[in-house]
Amino acid sequence: MEKAKISGMQLFTLMMLFEFGTAFLLPVAIEAKQDAWLSIMFGMIGGFLLFLVYYQLYRYYPDLLLVEFTQKIMGKWIGRFLSFLYIFYFANLAARVIRDFGDMLLTFAYPDTPLFIVNALLMFVVIYTVSKGVEVLARSSQILFILMYLFAISGFILIVCSGLINFANLKPVLEEGIWLPLKVALTQDIYFPFGETVVFLMILPYVKNASKGIGLSAIGLTGINLMITMLINVSVLGVSLTARSQFPLLSTVQSIQVADFLERLDVFFMLTAVIGGFIRISVFFYAIVIGTASLFQIKPSLKLSYLLGFVILMYSLSVANNYEELIKEGIKILPFYLDIPFQVIIPLLLLTVAFFKNKNTVKKARSTI
């Protein structure tokens, strides 16, 4: 671990931007149709429960990173193996996020630019930030949080003023019953974006006076923002167009026209997307760098950051053949083969073993006294 400390407010802004970073771009929970907002709410509740598991693990080992306390709990060899798998998991997610934003920028801003150039420029900024340490990343999140909310509030006001919202598109509520939004939440929304807060087990040891209220507040605000975003998308575009759109919020923003002169506000969307993507990739990449350094007992350095950054960059180019395949894998494959094991099963296993280990330690201490 580096010798650094961040505040609770910095953790809050970092978590909030991390979770919101990619989720607001995509048609989250649209399989629940006009009840997508309800599915997100169920996912948020599941996210609360998962974070409580992560926080309890942190409470047992407040001075250790995820890749360190897995070895403490499961033993050296099994623990190191699980730690390596977590680093690979974070690398996979980082590469997918970079590819998400690379494809988005190519589609709507730089159609003639090679994907490698766009991804490399974004990765270079991430490498530079992460090499400066977690304190710089946390301070950046505070500034970008304010900027992002200014864009979000401005966009919301303009959408309302343009008269695009049609609440009839949100009816009927629970057309297919409560099961459909619950099913979508259990298979998708819990894991993306809420369950991905497992990566913050690599950051919590740096927080001064960390409390579970900070994490729960960040998850709650993210959930509310995503519900509002999907309510706006569906009410403006309708269920069918929202489901077909690659980036429904961009389509909504492109529809804004106020007083016959205020239009084409894509820049609001693009800036917000770049801010969220930058924080999201940086958190994953920081976990990869500090986890690799801890696991292999080497000092974090700029050279290590560049080496791992190049690996992630190359992986992002090969992670999928096209954007449609990337999204399909993220919805149909990733939750079952990666998200559930790394966000639910392994943390619960670690917590169970840690509980009995700490219980036995307490008993031994009492018997000694």
C-alpha positions as CSV (number, residue, x, y, z in Angstrom):
1,M,0.0,0.0,0.0
2,E,1.1,3.6,-0.7
3,K,1.2,6.0,2.2
4,A,-1.9,8.0,1.4
5,K,-5.3,8.9,2.9
6,I,-8.5,10.2,1.4
7,S,-11.6,11.6,3.1
8,G,-15.1,10.2,3.3
9,M,-16.4,12.8,0.9
10,Q,-13.7,11.9,-1.6
11,L,-14.7,8.3,-1.3
12,F,-18.4,9.2,-1.9
13,T,-17.7,11.2,-5.1
14,L,-15.3,8.5,-6.3
15,M,-17.9,5.7,-5.8
16,M,-20.8,7.7,-7.2
17,L,-18.9,8.7,-10.4
18,F,-17.6,5.1,-10.7
19,E,-21.0,3.5,-10.6
20,F,-22.7,6.2,-12.7
21,G,-19.8,6.3,-15.2
22,T,-21.0,3.7,-17.8
23,A,-24.5,2.9,-16.6
24,F,-26.2,6.1,-17.7
25,L,-25.0,5.6,-21.3
26,L,-26.7,2.3,-21.8
27,P,-30.4,1.2,-21.8
28,V,-30.1,-0.3,-18.3
29,A,-32.8,-2.8,-17.4
30,I,-34.8,-2.1,-20.6
31,E,-35.8,-5.7,-20.8
32,A,-38.2,-4.8,-18.0
33,K,-39.8,-2.3,-20.6
34,Q,-41.5,0.7,-19.0
35,D,-40.8,-0.8,-15.5
36,A,-37.0,-0.4,-16.0
37,W,-36.9,2.2,-13.3
38,L,-38.4,-0.4,-10.9
39,S,-35.9,-3.0,-11.9
40,I,-33.1,-0.5,-11.1
41,M,-34.6,0.1,-7.7
42,F,-34.5,-3.6,-6.9
43,G,-30.9,-3.8,-8.2
44,M,-30.0,-0.9,-5.9
45,I,-31.5,-2.8,-2.9
46,G,-29.4,-5.8,-3.9
47,G,-26.4,-3.4,-4.2
48,F,-26.9,-2.3,-0.6
49,L,-26.8,-5.9,0.6
50,L,-23.6,-6.7,-1.4
51,F,-21.9,-3.6,-0.1
52,L,-22.6,-4.6,3.5
53,V,-20.8,-7.8,2.8
54,Y,-17.8,-5.9,1.4
55,Y,-17.8,-3.5,4.2
56,Q,-17.8,-6.2,6.9
57,L,-14.8,-7.8,5.2
58,Y,-13.1,-4.4,5.4
59,R,-14.0,-4.2,9.1
60,Y,-12.3,-7.5,9.8
61,Y,-9.1,-6.4,8.0
62,P,-9.2,-2.5,7.9
63,D,-5.5,-2.2,7.0
64,L,-5.4,-4.8,4.2
65,L,-6.2,-4.7,0.6
66,L,-8.5,-7.3,-1.0
67,V,-5.5,-9.1,-2.5
68,E,-3.9,-9.2,1.0
69,F,-6.8,-10.3,3.2
70,T,-7.7,-13.1,0.8
71,Q,-4.4,-14.7,1.7
72,K,-5.0,-14.0,5.4
73,I,-8.4,-15.7,5.2
74,M,-7.8,-18.6,2.8
75,G,-4.1,-19.2,3.3
76,K,-1.1,-18.3,1.1
77,W,-1.7,-20.4,-2.0
78,I,-5.4,-20.3,-2.3
79,G,-5.4,-16.7,-1.3
80,R,-2.8,-15.7,-3.9
81,F,-4.8,-17.6,-6.6
82,L,-8.0,-15.8,-5.7
83,S,-6.1,-12.5,-5.7
84,F,-4.8,-13.1,-9.1
85,L,-8.3,-14.0,-10.4
86,Y,-9.6,-10.7,-8.9
87,I,-6.9,-8.7,-10.7
88,F,-7.9,-10.5,-14.0
89,Y,-11.5,-9.7,-13.3
90,F,-10.8,-6.0,-12.8
91,A,-8.6,-6.0,-15.9
92,N,-11.5,-7.5,-17.9
93,L,-13.9,-4.8,-16.7
94,A,-11.4,-2.0,-17.3
95,A,-10.9,-3.3,-20.9
96,R,-14.6,-3.5,-21.5
97,V,-15.2,0.1,-20.2
98,I,-12.4,1.5,-22.4
99,R,-13.9,-0.3,-25.4
100,D,-17.4,1.1,-24.5
101,F,-16.1,4.6,-24.6
102,G,-13.9,4.1,-27.6
103,D,-16.8,2.8,-29.7
104,M,-19.0,5.6,-28.5
105,L,-16.5,8.3,-29.4
106,L,-15.9,6.7,-32.8
107,T,-19.7,6.5,-33.5
108,F,-20.6,10.0,-32.6
109,A,-17.5,12.2,-32.7
110,Y,-14.5,10.7,-34.5
111,P,-15.8,8.2,-37.2
112,D,-12.5,8.4,-39.2
113,T,-10.2,7.9,-36.2
114,P,-8.7,4.4,-35.5
115,L,-10.1,2.7,-32.4
116,F,-6.5,2.2,-31.1
117,I,-5.8,6.0,-31.1
118,V,-9.0,6.9,-29.2
119,N,-8.4,4.1,-26.6
120,A,-4.7,4.9,-26.3
121,L,-5.3,8.6,-25.6
122,L,-7.9,7.8,-22.9
123,M,-5.6,5.1,-21.4
124,F,-2.6,7.5,-21.3
125,V,-4.6,10.0,-19.2
126,V,-5.7,7.2,-16.9
127,I,-2.1,5.9,-16.5
128,Y,-0.8,9.3,-15.7
129,T,-3.5,9.9,-13.0
130,V,-3.1,6.5,-11.4
131,S,0.7,6.9,-11.3
132,K,0.2,10.0,-9.1
133,G,-1.6,7.9,-6.5
134,V,-5.1,7.5,-5.0
135,E,-5.1,10.9,-3.4
136,V,-4.9,12.6,-6.8
137,L,-7.6,10.4,-8.2
138,A,-9.9,11.1,-5.2
139,R,-9.3,14.9,-5.5
140,S,-10.1,14.8,-9.2
141,S,-13.4,13.0,-8.5
142,Q,-14.5,15.9,-6.2
143,I,-14.0,18.5,-9.0
144,L,-15.5,16.3,-11.7
145,F,-18.4,15.4,-9.5
146,I,-19.5,19.1,-9.4
147,L,-18.9,19.5,-13.1
148,M,-20.9,16.4,-14.0
149,Y,-23.9,17.5,-11.9
150,L,-23.9,20.9,-13.5
151,F,-24.2,19.2,-16.9
152,A,-26.9,16.8,-15.6
153,I,-29.0,19.5,-14.0
154,S,-28.7,21.7,-17.1
155,G,-29.7,18.8,-19.4
156,F,-32.7,17.9,-17.2
157,I,-34.0,21.5,-17.2
158,L,-33.6,21.7,-21.0
159,I,-35.4,18.4,-21.6
160,V,-38.3,19.6,-19.4
161,C,-38.4,23.0,-21.1
162,S,-38.4,21.4,-24.6
163,G,-41.7,19.6,-23.8
164,L,-40.3,16.2,-24.9
165,I,-41.5,14.2,-21.8
166,N,-44.6,12.1,-22.4
167,F,-45.6,10.2,-19.2
168,A,-48.0,8.0,-21.2
169,N,-44.9,6.1,-22.4
170,L,-44.4,4.9,-18.8
171,K,-47.8,3.2,-18.6
172,P,-49.0,0.6,-17.8
173,V,-47.0,0.1,-14.6
174,L,-46.3,-3.5,-13.9
175,E,-47.9,-4.6,-17.1
176,E,-46.4,-8.1,-16.7
177,G,-46.4,-8.2,-12.9
178,I,-43.7,-7.7,-10.4
179,W,-41.7,-10.8,-11.6
180,L,-40.3,-9.2,-14.8
181,P,-38.5,-6.2,-13.2
182,L,-37.4,-8.5,-10.3
183,K,-35.9,-11.0,-12.7
184,V,-34.0,-8.4,-14.7
185,A,-32.7,-7.0,-11.4
186,L,-31.5,-10.4,-10.2
187,T,-29.8,-11.2,-13.6
188,Q,-28.4,-7.8,-14.5
189,D,-28.9,-4.7,-12.4
190,I,-27.5,-6.0,-9.1
191,Y,-24.1,-6.8,-10.7
192,F,-23.9,-3.7,-13.0
193,P,-23.2,-1.2,-11.7
194,F,-23.9,-1.8,-8.0
195,G,-22.0,-5.1,-7.4
196,E,-18.9,-3.7,-9.1
197,T,-18.2,-1.7,-5.9
198,V,-16.3,-4.8,-4.8
199,V,-13.3,-3.0,-6.4
200,F,-13.4,-0.5,-3.5
201,L,-12.0,-3.2,-1.2
202,M,-8.8,-2.1,-2.9
203,I,-9.4,1.6,-1.8
204,L,-11.2,1.4,1.5
205,P,-8.0,1.0,3.6
206,Y,-6.9,4.4,2.4
207,V,-10.0,6.1,3.7
208,K,-9.9,8.1,7.0
209,N,-12.8,7.1,9.2
210,A,-14.6,5.0,6.5
211,S,-18.2,4.2,7.3
212,K,-20.8,2.1,5.6
213,G,-23.1,5.1,5.4
214,I,-20.8,6.7,2.8
215,G,-20.9,3.6,0.5
216,L,-24.7,3.1,1.0
217,S,-25.3,6.8,0.2
218,A,-23.2,6.6,-3.0
219,I,-25.1,3.5,-4.1
220,G,-28.5,5.2,-3.2
221,L,-27.7,8.4,-5.1
222,T,-26.5,6.4,-8.1
223,G,-29.7,4.3,-8.1
224,I,-31.9,7.4,-7.9
225,N,-30.0,9.0,-10.8
226,L,-30.2,5.9,-12.9
227,M,-34.0,5.6,-12.3
228,I,-34.5,9.3,-13.3
229,T,-32.3,8.7,-16.4
230,M,-34.4,5.7,-17.5
231,L,-37.7,7.4,-16.7
232,I,-36.6,10.3,-19.0
233,N,-35.4,8.0,-21.8
234,V,-38.5,5.9,-21.8
235,S,-40.9,8.9,-21.5
236,V,-39.1,10.8,-24.3
237,L,-38.2,7.9,-26.7
238,G,-40.7,5.2,-25.8
239,V,-39.8,1.6,-24.8
240,S,-39.1,0.4,-28.4
241,L,-36.7,3.2,-29.4
242,T,-34.9,3.1,-26.1
243,A,-34.3,-0.6,-26.5
244,R,-33.0,-0.2,-30.1
245,S,-30.8,2.8,-29.3
246,Q,-27.1,2.1,-28.6
247,F,-27.0,5.2,-26.3
248,P,-30.6,6.2,-25.5
249,L,-29.6,9.2,-23.4
250,L,-27.7,10.6,-26.4
251,S,-30.8,10.2,-28.5
252,T,-32.8,12.0,-25.9
253,V,-30.3,14.9,-25.7
254,Q,-30.2,15.2,-29.5
255,S,-34.0,15.7,-29.4
256,I,-33.7,18.9,-27.3
257,Q,-34.9,22.0,-29.1
258,V,-35.7,25.1,-27.1
259,A,-36.8,28.4,-28.7
260,D,-35.7,27.2,-32.2
261,F,-32.0,27.9,-31.5
262,L,-30.9,25.9,-28.5
263,E,-30.3,22.4,-30.0
264,R,-27.5,19.9,-30.8
265,L,-26.4,19.7,-27.2
266,D,-24.5,16.5,-27.8
267,V,-21.5,18.1,-26.1
268,F,-23.2,17.9,-22.7
269,F,-23.6,14.1,-23.1
270,M,-20.1,13.6,-24.5
271,L,-18.4,15.6,-21.7
272,T,-20.4,13.8,-19.0
273,A,-19.6,10.4,-20.6
274,V,-15.9,11.1,-20.7
275,I,-15.9,12.2,-17.0
276,G,-17.7,9.1,-15.9
277,G,-15.6,6.8,-18.1
278,F,-12.3,8.4,-16.9
279,I,-13.1,7.8,-13.2
280,R,-14.5,4.3,-13.8
281,I,-11.4,3.1,-15.8
282,S,-9.1,4.8,-13.3
283,V,-10.5,3.0,-10.3
284,F,-10.3,-0.3,-12.0
285,F,-6.8,0.4,-13.2
286,Y,-5.6,1.6,-9.8
287,A,-6.9,-1.7,-8.3
288,I,-5.0,-3.6,-11.0
289,V,-1.7,-1.7,-10.4
290,I,-1.7,-1.8,-6.6
291,G,-3.0,-5.4,-6.6
292,T,-0.3,-6.6,-8.9
293,A,2.4,-4.7,-6.9
294,S,1.2,-6.2,-3.7
295,L,0.7,-9.8,-5.0
296,F,4.2,-9.9,-6.6
297,Q,5.9,-7.9,-3.9
298,I,7.1,-5.1,-6.2
299,K,7.0,-1.4,-5.7
300,P,4.3,0.5,-7.7
301,S,6.0,2.6,-10.3
302,L,5.4,4.5,-13.5
303,K,7.0,1.7,-15.5
304,L,4.6,-0.8,-14.0
305,S,1.6,1.5,-14.8
306,Y,2.7,1.8,-18.4
307,L,3.3,-1.9,-18.8
308,L,-0.1,-2.9,-17.3
309,G,-1.8,0.0,-19.2
310,F,-0.4,-1.3,-22.5
311,V,-1.8,-4.8,-21.7
312,I,-5.2,-3.4,-20.8
313,L,-5.2,-1.3,-24.0
314,M,-4.4,-4.3,-26.2
315,Y,-7.0,-6.3,-24.4
316,S,-9.7,-3.6,-25.0
317,L,-9.1,-3.9,-28.7
318,S,-9.6,-7.7,-28.7
319,V,-12.3,-8.1,-26.1
320,A,-15.1,-8.1,-28.7
321,N,-15.4,-7.9,-32.5
322,N,-17.9,-5.1,-32.4
323,Y,-20.1,-3.0,-30.1
324,E,-23.1,-5.3,-30.4
325,E,-21.1,-8.3,-29.4
326,L,-19.6,-6.4,-26.4
327,I,-23.1,-5.5,-25.1
328,K,-24.4,-9.0,-25.7
329,E,-21.6,-10.5,-23.7
330,G,-22.0,-8.0,-20.9
331,I,-25.7,-8.8,-20.5
332,K,-25.9,-12.6,-21.3
333,I,-22.5,-14.0,-20.3
334,L,-20.6,-11.7,-17.9
335,P,-23.1,-11.8,-15.0
336,F,-23.2,-15.6,-14.7
337,Y,-19.6,-16.5,-15.4
338,L,-17.8,-13.6,-13.8
339,D,-20.0,-11.2,-11.8
340,I,-21.8,-13.7,-9.6
341,P,-18.6,-15.6,-8.6
342,F,-16.5,-12.4,-7.9
343,Q,-19.3,-10.2,-6.5
344,V,-21.4,-12.7,-4.6
345,I,-20.0,-16.2,-4.1
346,I,-16.3,-15.5,-3.3
347,P,-17.0,-12.5,-1.0
348,L,-19.6,-14.5,0.9
349,L,-17.2,-17.4,1.2
350,L,-14.4,-15.0,2.5
351,L,-16.8,-13.4,5.0
352,T,-17.9,-16.8,6.3
353,V,-14.4,-18.0,6.8
354,A,-13.3,-14.7,8.3
355,F,-16.2,-14.8,10.7
356,F,-15.3,-18.1,12.1
357,K,-11.6,-17.3,12.2
358,N,-12.2,-14.1,14.1
359,K,-14.7,-15.8,16.4
360,N,-12.1,-18.5,17.3
361,T,-9.4,-15.8,17.8
362,V,-11.7,-14.0,20.3
363,K,-12.4,-17.2,22.2
364,K,-8.7,-18.0,22.5
365,A,-8.0,-14.4,23.7
366,R,-10.8,-14.8,26.4
367,S,-9.6,-18.2,27.5
368,T,-6.1,-16.8,27.9
369,I,-7.3,-14.0,30.0
